[in-house]
Amino acid sequence: MKIRNIVCTAAVLLLSLLGPICAFAHNGMEHVMGTVSAVTSGSITVDTVKHTKVTVLIDQSTKFANGSVTASLKDLKLGDRVVIHAKENADKKLVAAEVKWGAGPSQSGKMGDMDHEH
């Protein structure tokens, strides 16, 4: 019984230390991952890996990257696989801070950041 209490205490301590680190690593951002199904001058709609459609607003501060190259909204195409790092605005709508996409599996064999769901 004493060993069980020690193990439980150690687990709680470990989780309490790791929890804030994980939250800090995401810096309050939500990650939207999936395939682009619509693009407008003010938003990107993504069919997510969880099989839902999510529309993320874009603004003048949104950054775009195609692989490791700086890109723009006009470079983004329907069907591109994306990872969007976004924050909720005052209206509870997601606004993209960064939109990343890259070569599909047929070209590179892997998707880098896009293989990991946050």
N, C-alpha and C positions, 0 to 999 in steps of 0.2 A: 504494500500500500504506500509506503514511504517513497519508493522509487517512482511509482505512478504519479504521485504529487510533484515530484521533482521534474519529471518529464513534461507534465502539463504546465507547470510554471515556466519551464524553459521555452515551451512552444508559444505560450502567451507573450512572453518577453520578446521572442524573436519576431512574432507577427506585429507586435506594437512598434518595434524598431523598423521593420521593413515597410509597413503601411505608409508612413509619411514619405519614405524614399520613393516608392512607386508613384504616389500622387504628385510629388515634386517633379519627377522625371517627365510626366506628361504636361506639366506646367499649366494645368487647367484646360487643356485642349481636348477636344473630342476627335476621334479618328474615324473618318468615313472612307471605307474601302470597297471597291467594286468596279463596275463597268459604266462608262459614261453613256447615258441614254438620251440626254438633251443638253444643249448648251445655248444660252442666250447671252446678251451683253451684260446681264446682271446676275446670272445664276448658272449653276451646273447641277444637273440631276443625275444621281448615281443609282444604278441597280446594285445594292450592296451584297456582300458575301452572305448576309443573313436573309437574303431574298426579300428585301423591302426597298422601296424607292425613297431616297432622301434628296431633297433639294437644298443646296448650300449657296448662300448669297456670295457674291464677290464684290470687292470694292477696289478703290485705287491703291490700297496698301497690300492687296493680295499678291503673293509672289508665285511664279510658275517655274517648274523645272521639268525638262524632258530628259530623263537620265541625269547626267551631271551637268547638262547644258541649260543655261537660263533660257526660258521660253516666254511665251505670252498666251493669252486666252485664244487667239486665233490659231495657234499651233495645236490646240486640243481638238481631237476628233471623236465623233460618235464611235463607240466600241473600244476606246482606249481604256485600259485598266489603270485606275488612279488610287492614290492615297491623298486624302484631303485632311489637313490639320485645321480645325475650326474651333471657334469660340462662340458661345451664345451672346447675342446682343441684348439690349434692354427689352426688346420685344420677344425674347426667347427664341429667336431665329438664329440658325447657324450662319456664321460669316467666316469664309475661308481666309486663313492667314497664309497658308501655303498649299499649293496643288502640285503633286508630283506624279509623273507617269514615266514609263520607259518602254524598252523593247519587250515585246510579248515573248512567251515561252518558245514560240516557233523560231525566233531569231536568236535568243540568248540562252534558253533552257531554264532560266530562273527569273524571278521578278524582284529580287533584293528585298527592300522594305515591304513590298506588297505581299510577301508570303506570311507576314506576321500580323495577326489581328490583335489590336489593343483594346 
